[in-house]
Amino acid sequence: MANQGAKKRREENTRHMNNLFRIIIVSNAVYILLRAGFFYSTFTWLHWIGLIITSGAYYLCYKQLESMAKPAYTDDGELLDGGFDMSTGGACGYLHDVIYITCFVQLTSIISGKFWWIYAVIPAFAAYKGWGLIKGFLPSGSEGIGEDEKTRKKREKMEKKASRGKFVKAKGR
């Protein structure tokens, strides 16, 4: 019964990574089969570049997720940790988003090359998140501005009210 949670997470991660691998393989196969096979007359060198870019995005994201999902074992082979929980947000969620957006762009670009513009969402979102991070380190310009009398009095009143303890009436028995 020991390490049941770790064993369960290892199995979930293995199943999840296998599903992601299938999605990636099917997307690439459909793209190559339809775009390079069926619509061969319109398949140009730009499409090869697109295939290389999407394959690179798949590879980088999948390898990062694979390293996160890798379980940890002791020297004698006992399971210590089942790996990172793939259902959490943060970097893991962003990597999943990149894989799913890449899949969408790759499959819809079979219909029209204009769908490649959707791929611009990824660097735009990264710039948005990065700007929020950078902005936190920059000094804010409002420190030198003094507050007016009304705002100061209101703030002092709220601070005084917050510093007083709250009294709770207890019912007598």
C-alpha positions as CSV (number, residue, x, y, z in Angstrom):
1,M,0.0,0.0,0.0
2,A,3.0,2.3,0.3
3,N,3.5,4.8,-2.5
4,Q,0.1,4.2,-4.0
5,G,-0.2,7.9,-4.9
6,A,3.2,7.8,-6.7
7,K,2.3,4.6,-8.6
8,K,-1.0,6.2,-9.6
9,R,0.7,9.4,-10.8
10,R,3.3,7.4,-12.7
11,E,0.5,5.5,-14.5
12,E,-1.4,8.7,-15.2
13,N,1.7,10.4,-16.6
14,T,2.5,7.4,-18.8
15,R,-1.0,7.3,-20.2
16,H,-1.0,11.1,-20.7
17,M,2.4,11.2,-22.5
18,N,1.3,8.3,-24.7
19,N,-1.9,10.3,-25.7
20,L,0.2,13.4,-26.4
21,F,2.5,11.4,-28.6
22,R,-0.4,9.9,-30.5
23,I,-1.8,13.4,-31.1
24,I,1.5,14.7,-32.4
25,I,2.1,11.7,-34.7
26,V,-1.5,11.9,-36.1
27,S,-1.2,15.6,-36.7
28,N,2.1,15.2,-38.6
29,A,0.8,12.2,-40.5
30,V,-2.4,14.0,-41.6
31,Y,-0.5,17.1,-42.6
32,I,2.1,15.2,-44.6
33,L,-0.5,13.0,-46.2
34,L,-2.9,15.7,-47.2
35,R,-0.7,18.7,-47.7
36,A,2.3,17.0,-49.3
37,G,0.3,14.1,-50.9
38,F,-3.1,15.3,-51.9
39,F,-2.3,19.0,-52.4
40,Y,1.2,18.4,-53.8
41,S,0.8,21.0,-56.6
42,T,0.6,23.8,-54.0
43,F,3.2,22.4,-51.6
44,T,6.1,24.8,-51.6
45,W,9.3,25.3,-49.7
46,L,7.4,27.4,-47.2
47,H,5.4,24.4,-46.3
48,W,8.5,22.5,-45.6
49,I,9.7,25.3,-43.3
50,G,6.3,25.2,-41.6
51,L,6.6,21.5,-41.1
52,I,10.1,21.9,-39.6
53,I,8.9,24.7,-37.3
54,T,5.9,22.7,-36.0
55,S,8.0,19.6,-35.6
56,G,10.5,21.5,-33.6
57,A,7.8,23.0,-31.4
58,Y,6.4,19.5,-30.8
59,Y,9.8,18.1,-30.0
60,L,10.8,20.8,-27.5
61,C,7.5,20.8,-25.7
62,Y,7.2,17.0,-25.6
63,K,10.7,16.5,-24.3
64,Q,10.2,19.1,-21.6
65,L,7.0,17.4,-20.5
66,E,8.6,14.0,-20.7
67,S,11.3,15.1,-18.3
68,M,8.7,16.6,-15.9
69,A,6.7,13.4,-16.0
70,K,9.7,11.1,-15.4
71,P,9.4,9.1,-12.1
72,A,12.2,9.0,-9.5
73,Y,13.5,5.7,-8.1
74,T,15.8,4.8,-5.3
75,D,19.1,2.9,-5.9
76,D,17.4,-0.4,-5.2
77,G,14.6,0.3,-7.7
78,E,11.8,1.4,-5.3
79,L,9.5,4.2,-6.6
80,L,10.1,7.5,-4.8
81,D,8.1,9.9,-6.8
82,G,5.6,9.4,-9.7
83,G,6.7,12.5,-11.5
84,F,5.2,16.0,-11.9
85,D,1.4,16.2,-11.9
86,M,0.5,16.9,-15.6
87,S,-2.9,18.4,-14.7
88,T,-1.5,21.4,-13.0
89,G,-1.1,24.8,-14.6
90,G,2.0,27.0,-14.8
91,A,4.8,25.9,-17.2
92,C,3.2,22.5,-17.7
93,G,0.0,24.1,-18.8
94,Y,1.8,26.5,-21.2
95,L,3.7,23.6,-22.8
96,H,0.4,21.8,-23.3
97,D,-1.1,24.9,-24.8
98,V,1.8,25.2,-27.3
99,I,1.3,21.6,-28.4
100,Y,-2.4,22.0,-28.9
101,I,-2.0,25.4,-30.7
102,T,0.7,23.8,-32.9
103,C,-1.6,20.9,-33.7
104,F,-4.5,23.3,-34.6
105,V,-2.3,25.5,-36.7
106,Q,-0.7,22.5,-38.5
107,L,-4.1,20.9,-39.4
108,T,-5.9,24.1,-40.3
109,S,-3.0,25.3,-42.5
110,I,-4.0,22.4,-44.8
111,I,-7.0,24.5,-45.7
112,S,-5.4,27.9,-45.9
113,G,-2.0,29.4,-45.2
114,K,-3.6,32.2,-43.4
115,F,-4.0,30.0,-40.3
116,W,-0.3,30.3,-39.7
117,W,-1.0,33.8,-38.3
118,I,-2.7,32.1,-35.3
119,Y,0.8,30.9,-34.3
120,A,1.6,34.5,-33.4
121,V,-0.6,34.0,-30.3
122,I,2.3,32.1,-28.6
123,P,5.0,34.8,-28.7
124,A,2.4,37.5,-28.1
125,F,1.2,35.7,-24.9
126,A,4.9,35.2,-23.9
127,A,5.6,38.9,-24.3
128,Y,2.5,39.8,-22.3
129,K,3.5,37.5,-19.4
130,G,7.1,38.7,-19.7
131,W,6.1,42.3,-19.6
132,G,4.1,41.6,-16.4
133,L,7.2,40.1,-14.9
134,I,9.5,42.9,-15.9
135,K,7.0,45.5,-14.8
136,G,7.1,44.1,-11.3
137,F,10.8,44.9,-11.1
138,L,10.6,48.4,-12.4
139,P,10.1,51.3,-10.0
140,S,6.6,52.7,-10.0
141,G,6.2,56.4,-10.8
142,S,3.5,57.0,-8.2
143,E,5.9,56.9,-5.2
144,G,6.8,60.5,-5.4
145,I,3.2,61.8,-5.7
146,G,1.7,62.8,-2.4
147,E,-1.9,62.0,-1.5
148,D,-4.5,64.7,-1.0
149,E,-6.0,65.6,2.4
150,K,-9.2,63.7,1.8
151,T,-7.5,60.5,0.8
152,R,-5.0,60.7,3.7
153,K,-7.8,61.1,6.2
154,K,-9.7,58.2,4.8
155,R,-6.7,56.0,4.9
156,E,-5.9,57.0,8.5
157,K,-9.5,56.2,9.5
158,M,-9.3,52.8,7.8
159,E,-6.0,52.0,9.5
160,K,-7.4,53.1,12.9
161,K,-10.4,50.9,12.4
162,A,-8.3,47.9,11.3
163,S,-6.0,48.3,14.3
164,R,-8.9,48.0,16.8
165,G,-9.7,44.5,17.8
166,K,-13.0,43.0,16.9
167,F,-15.2,42.0,19.8
168,V,-17.3,38.9,19.5
169,K,-20.4,38.5,21.7
170,A,-20.8,35.1,23.1
171,K,-24.2,33.7,23.9
172,G,-24.7,32.9,27.6
173,R,-25.8,29.5,28.5
